[in-house]
Amino acid sequence: MAERPEDLNLPNAVITRIIKEALPDGVNVSKEARRAISQAASVFVLYATSCANNFAMKAKRKTLNAGDVMSAMEEMEFERFLQPLREALEAYKKGQKGKKEASEQKRKDKEKKNSTDENDKSRDEEEDEHMDDEQEGENEGEEEDVEN
């Protein structure tokens, strides 16, 4: 666990991408400024996590949930970010639901295909047995002709 903000370093590529998306084209950010933003983001993550953890502990839970994070944001006086956060969370849930449904459909399709393949295989085996029976019947008829 990170004891100090310096112990937690968010990936530079992520920080750089967030900065670029937040600023208009043509604005440059110095290496020092990127480092400061990265450290500020780390401090924010630690603080938000700590506040959210307090809500989970009050509820006698060991697992933080989205409600804890929302409550922490409110406690930290970041109410203006609650609605965008709710919208992002809802979009995430829909994406997860879509992935789950797609995975379930894929599993069902695979089961159906396997079932169809098994039915085809057993049907082929039955046809082979039937043909073998007919062949044996013809052979027996030929043997009777030879005997007569």
C-alpha positions as CSV (number, residue, x, y, z in Angstrom):
1,M,0.0,0.0,0.0
2,A,1.2,3.5,-0.8
3,E,2.2,5.3,2.4
4,R,3.0,8.6,0.7
5,P,1.8,10.2,-2.6
6,E,5.3,9.9,-4.0
7,D,4.9,6.1,-3.7
8,L,2.0,6.1,-6.1
9,N,2.9,7.1,-9.6
10,L,0.3,7.1,-12.3
11,P,1.5,6.1,-15.7
12,N,3.0,9.0,-17.6
13,A,1.2,8.0,-20.8
14,V,-2.2,8.2,-19.1
15,I,-1.4,11.6,-17.5
16,T,-0.2,13.0,-20.8
17,R,-3.3,11.7,-22.7
18,I,-5.6,13.2,-20.0
19,I,-3.8,16.6,-20.2
20,K,-3.9,16.6,-24.1
21,E,-7.7,15.8,-24.0
22,A,-8.3,18.6,-21.5
23,L,-6.4,21.3,-23.3
24,P,-7.0,22.9,-26.7
25,D,-4.7,22.1,-29.6
26,G,-1.4,24.0,-29.7
27,V,-1.1,24.3,-25.9
28,N,2.2,22.9,-24.7
29,V,2.8,21.5,-21.2
30,S,6.3,21.4,-19.6
31,K,7.7,18.2,-18.2
32,E,7.6,19.9,-14.7
33,A,3.9,20.8,-15.1
34,R,3.1,17.2,-16.2
35,R,4.9,15.9,-13.1
36,A,3.0,18.3,-10.9
37,I,-0.3,17.3,-12.4
38,S,0.7,13.6,-12.0
39,Q,1.4,14.1,-8.3
40,A,-1.8,16.1,-7.8
41,A,-3.7,13.3,-9.4
42,S,-2.0,10.8,-7.1
43,V,-2.9,12.8,-4.1
44,F,-6.5,13.1,-5.3
45,V,-6.8,9.3,-5.8
46,L,-5.4,8.6,-2.4
47,Y,-7.7,11.1,-0.7
48,A,-10.8,10.0,-2.6
49,T,-10.0,6.3,-1.8
50,S,-9.4,7.1,1.9
51,C,-12.7,9.0,2.1
52,A,-14.6,6.2,0.2
53,N,-13.0,3.7,2.5
54,N,-14.4,5.6,5.6
55,F,-17.9,5.2,4.2
56,A,-17.4,1.4,3.6
57,M,-16.0,1.0,7.1
58,K,-19.0,2.9,8.6
59,A,-21.2,0.4,6.7
60,K,-19.0,-2.5,8.1
61,R,-17.9,-3.5,4.6
62,K,-14.4,-4.2,3.4
63,T,-15.3,-3.6,-0.3
64,L,-15.6,-0.1,-1.6
65,N,-18.5,0.4,-4.0
66,A,-19.6,3.2,-6.4
67,G,-21.9,4.6,-3.7
68,D,-18.9,5.0,-1.4
69,V,-17.0,6.9,-4.1
70,M,-20.1,9.2,-4.8
71,S,-20.4,9.9,-1.0
72,A,-16.7,10.6,-0.8
73,M,-16.9,13.1,-3.8
74,E,-19.7,14.9,-2.0
75,E,-17.8,14.9,1.3
76,M,-14.7,16.3,-0.5
77,E,-17.0,19.1,-1.9
78,F,-16.8,17.9,-5.5
79,E,-20.6,17.9,-6.0
80,R,-20.2,19.3,-9.5
81,F,-18.5,16.1,-10.7
82,L,-21.2,13.8,-9.3
83,Q,-23.5,14.0,-12.4
84,P,-20.7,13.3,-14.9
85,L,-19.5,10.5,-12.6
86,R,-23.0,9.0,-12.5
87,E,-23.2,9.2,-16.3
88,A,-19.8,7.6,-16.7
89,L,-20.8,4.9,-14.3
90,E,-24.0,4.2,-16.1
91,A,-22.2,4.0,-19.4
92,Y,-19.7,1.6,-17.9
93,K,-22.6,-0.6,-16.5
94,K,-24.3,-0.6,-19.9
95,G,-21.0,-1.6,-21.6
96,Q,-20.5,-4.4,-19.1
97,K,-24.1,-5.6,-19.6
98,G,-23.6,-5.6,-23.3
99,K,-20.3,-7.6,-23.0
100,K,-22.1,-10.1,-20.7
101,E,-25.0,-10.5,-23.1
102,A,-22.6,-10.9,-26.0
103,S,-20.6,-13.5,-24.1
104,E,-23.8,-15.3,-23.1
105,Q,-25.0,-15.3,-26.7
106,K,-21.6,-16.6,-27.9
107,R,-21.8,-19.4,-25.4
108,K,-25.3,-20.3,-26.5
109,D,-24.3,-20.3,-30.1
110,K,-21.4,-22.5,-29.4
111,E,-23.6,-24.9,-27.4
112,K,-26.1,-24.9,-30.2
113,K,-23.4,-25.6,-32.8
114,N,-22.0,-28.4,-30.7
115,S,-25.4,-29.9,-30.2
116,T,-26.1,-29.7,-34.0
117,D,-22.7,-31.3,-34.7
118,E,-23.5,-34.1,-32.2
119,N,-26.9,-34.6,-33.8
120,D,-25.3,-34.7,-37.3
121,K,-22.7,-37.2,-36.1
122,S,-25.3,-39.5,-34.5
123,R,-27.5,-39.2,-37.6
124,D,-24.5,-40.1,-39.8
125,E,-23.7,-43.1,-37.5
126,E,-27.4,-44.2,-37.7
127,E,-27.2,-44.0,-41.5
128,D,-24.0,-45.9,-41.5
129,E,-25.6,-48.6,-39.4
130,H,-28.6,-48.7,-41.6
131,M,-26.5,-49.0,-44.7
132,D,-24.4,-51.8,-43.0
133,D,-27.7,-53.6,-42.2
134,E,-28.9,-53.3,-45.8
135,Q,-25.5,-54.5,-47.0
136,E,-25.6,-57.5,-44.7
137,G,-29.2,-58.3,-45.9
138,E,-28.0,-58.1,-49.5
139,N,-25.0,-60.3,-48.7
140,E,-27.2,-62.9,-47.0
141,G,-29.5,-62.9,-50.1
142,E,-26.5,-63.5,-52.3
143,E,-25.3,-66.3,-50.1
144,E,-28.8,-68.0,-50.3
145,D,-28.6,-67.7,-54.1
146,V,-25.2,-69.3,-54.1
147,E,-26.4,-72.2,-51.9
148,N,-29.4,-72.9,-54.1
